[in-house]
Amino acid sequence: MQQFEATAEMVNGVLVVAVRGELDIATSPQVRKLLADLPTDQAYPVAIDLARCDFIDSTGLATLLHGAKHTQNGEPGVAIVSPQGEVRRVLELTAVDKLIPVFASLEEAVTAIQTMDA
């Protein structure tokens, strides 16, 4: 099990929120706060990078859906990065991948978001 860490940084005009470790009931509040504290003075597309996330539970899924909610108001897009593995399988089984596009790499997600935004 990896130590939990959540960070945010700009990558080519896309705000990347990276989660390392487990996204569960214990860590979801930190990620929810990070997403809620994103700059509101300028709207940025967001990529939630779960490539180094080992586990996700229902609380983590709710956090992702809550974090993507601003896209329903015509704001810039949101994408999730999750290569193949258990986390990707959970995203597919729960149909989160039908609500938020999921990509295998950060590069694919950033390119797709930039294309959506254009």
N, C-alpha and C positions, 0 to 999 in steps of 0.2 A: 504494500500500500504506500502510495506517495503522500508526502506532506501536502496539505491543501494550500492552494494559493490562487488568488484571482487578481488579475491585473488588467489595466486598460491602456492602450497606446494607439496612436494614429499610424496607419499604414496606407500610403497612397490615397489619402482622403477618406479612408474608411476607419472608423473607430473599432478597434479589435479588442474585445473582452475575452481574455484567455483564462480558462479554468483548468487547474491541475489538481489531481487527486479525486476525491469523491464529492459529487454534488448531491447532497442529501439534506435531511431535516436539520442537521447540525450546521451545515455550511451554506444552505440556501439563503438565509438572511443576509449574509455578506455579499453574495452575488446580486441579490435583489436590491440592496442598498447601492452597490456599484452601478447597476443599470439605472436606478432612479436618480443617481447623482450625476449622470451624464450631462454635459453642457446643454442648456436649453436656449442659450442666446443664438446658437447657430445649429441647425439640424444637420446631423451627419448620418450617413448609412452606418449600420452596425453589423459586424460579424462576430458571432459568439463561437470562439474556438474551443472545442471540446476534444481536440486531438490528444491531449494528455490527461483527459478525464477518464478515470478507471471505472466509475460506477455512477449511476443516476437513479434516483427513486422518484416517486410521484411528486414529492415536494420540489425536487429539482426540475421536473417537467413543468410544473406550474410556474416556477420562476422564469423559465425560458419563455413560456407563453405570455406571461405578464410583461416581460421585458420587450417582447415583440409587439405589444399592443399598440404602440404609437403608429405602427405602419397602417393600421386600420383607418387612420385619420389623414391619409394622403401624404404622410411624412416619408422621408427616404427609407429604403428597404432594410430588411434584416435577413441575415443568412446564418446558418449554423455550419461549422466545420466539424465533421466527425468521420474519420476513416472507418473502414470495416472493423467490427468488433462488437462487444456487448452493448456499449452505449449506442452505437448506430442501430443495432437490432432493436433496442428499446424504443428509439425514435420511430422506427418503421412499424413496430407492433402497435404502438399507441397512436399512429397516424399523425404525429407531430410533423413528420416530413412532408405531409400534405398541406400543412398550414404555413410552415416556414421552410424554404428551400434548404436542403442539406447537401453539402459538397464534401468531397474526399480530401481536399487540401485548401489551405488558406488562400493560395494563389487563385484557385478556381473560384472561390467565394468572392474575393475582392474584384476579380474581373467581371463576374456575373452581376454583382451589385452595381459596379460602375456602368455596366451596360443597361441595367434597369433604370438607373438614374438619368441616363442621357436622353 
